[in-house]
Amino acid sequence: MVKGISRQVIVVQSPDKKLFEQAIFILKDGAAAVTEEQLMKEAKRIIRHPKMDGSRRRLCFGAVWACAGAALTGIVWLVTALI
């Protein structure tokens, strides 16, 4: 139990109750400046397209660095083997 903190939340009911009943979004402190309609629109957008929040870009960026590290390791190994 958390004491002394009040948070604003949005509860969105699922249209299809097979997977989940509702989604609960905890608002940031600066979100009070936007309208309720804008908050609901954003919450529904996130529910429809959960991967569109930039996580795919971060995953791709990490894969590029992993491949670059593997290539660099291979080059160092090759140079060491030739010497």
C-alpha positions as CSV (number, residue, x, y, z in Angstrom):
1,M,0.0,0.0,0.0
2,V,1.3,3.4,-0.9
3,K,0.5,6.3,1.4
4,G,0.5,10.0,0.7
5,I,0.4,9.8,-3.1
6,S,-2.6,10.4,-5.2
7,R,-2.4,9.6,-8.9
8,Q,-4.8,10.1,-11.7
9,V,-5.8,7.1,-13.8
10,I,-7.8,6.3,-16.8
11,V,-9.6,2.9,-17.0
12,V,-10.6,1.8,-20.5
13,Q,-13.0,-1.1,-20.7
14,S,-12.1,-3.8,-23.3
15,P,-14.6,-4.2,-26.1
16,D,-13.6,-7.9,-26.4
17,K,-13.4,-9.5,-23.0
18,K,-11.6,-12.7,-24.2
19,L,-8.1,-11.4,-23.3
20,F,-8.6,-8.7,-20.7
21,E,-11.4,-6.8,-19.0
22,Q,-9.9,-3.4,-18.7
23,A,-6.7,-1.4,-19.2
24,I,-5.5,1.0,-16.5
25,F,-3.3,3.9,-17.5
26,I,-1.5,5.9,-14.8
27,L,-1.2,9.6,-15.9
28,K,1.9,11.6,-15.6
29,D,1.8,14.8,-13.5
30,G,1.7,17.1,-16.5
31,A,-1.2,15.3,-18.1
32,A,-3.8,17.3,-16.3
33,A,-3.4,20.1,-18.9
34,V,-5.0,18.0,-21.7
35,T,-8.7,17.3,-22.1
36,E,-10.4,14.0,-21.2
37,E,-11.2,13.4,-24.8
38,Q,-7.5,13.6,-25.7
39,L,-6.6,11.3,-22.9
40,M,-9.1,8.7,-24.0
41,K,-8.0,9.0,-27.6
42,E,-4.4,8.4,-26.7
43,A,-5.3,5.4,-24.4
44,K,-7.3,3.8,-27.2
45,R,-4.5,4.4,-29.7
46,I,-2.1,2.6,-27.4
47,I,-4.5,-0.3,-27.0
48,R,-4.9,-0.7,-30.7
49,H,-1.2,-0.3,-31.6
50,P,0.9,-1.2,-28.5
51,K,4.2,-1.6,-30.5
52,M,4.1,1.9,-32.0
53,D,5.6,3.6,-29.0
54,G,9.2,3.4,-30.1
55,S,10.1,0.0,-28.6
56,R,10.5,-1.5,-32.1
57,R,13.1,1.2,-33.0
58,R,15.0,0.6,-29.8
59,L,15.0,-3.2,-30.5
60,C,16.3,-2.6,-34.0
61,F,19.0,-0.2,-32.7
62,G,20.2,-2.8,-30.2
63,A,20.3,-5.5,-32.9
64,V,22.5,-3.2,-35.0
65,W,25.0,-2.7,-32.1
66,A,25.0,-6.4,-31.4
67,C,25.9,-7.2,-35.1
68,A,28.6,-4.4,-35.1
69,G,30.1,-5.9,-31.9
70,A,30.1,-9.4,-33.4
71,A,31.7,-8.1,-36.6
72,L,34.4,-6.2,-34.7
73,T,35.1,-9.3,-32.6
74,G,35.5,-11.4,-35.8
75,I,37.9,-8.8,-37.3
76,V,40.0,-8.7,-34.2
77,W,40.1,-12.5,-34.1
78,L,41.1,-12.7,-37.8
79,V,43.9,-10.1,-37.4
80,T,45.2,-12.0,-34.3
81,A,45.1,-15.3,-36.2
82,L,47.0,-13.9,-39.2
83,I,49.8,-12.4,-37.0
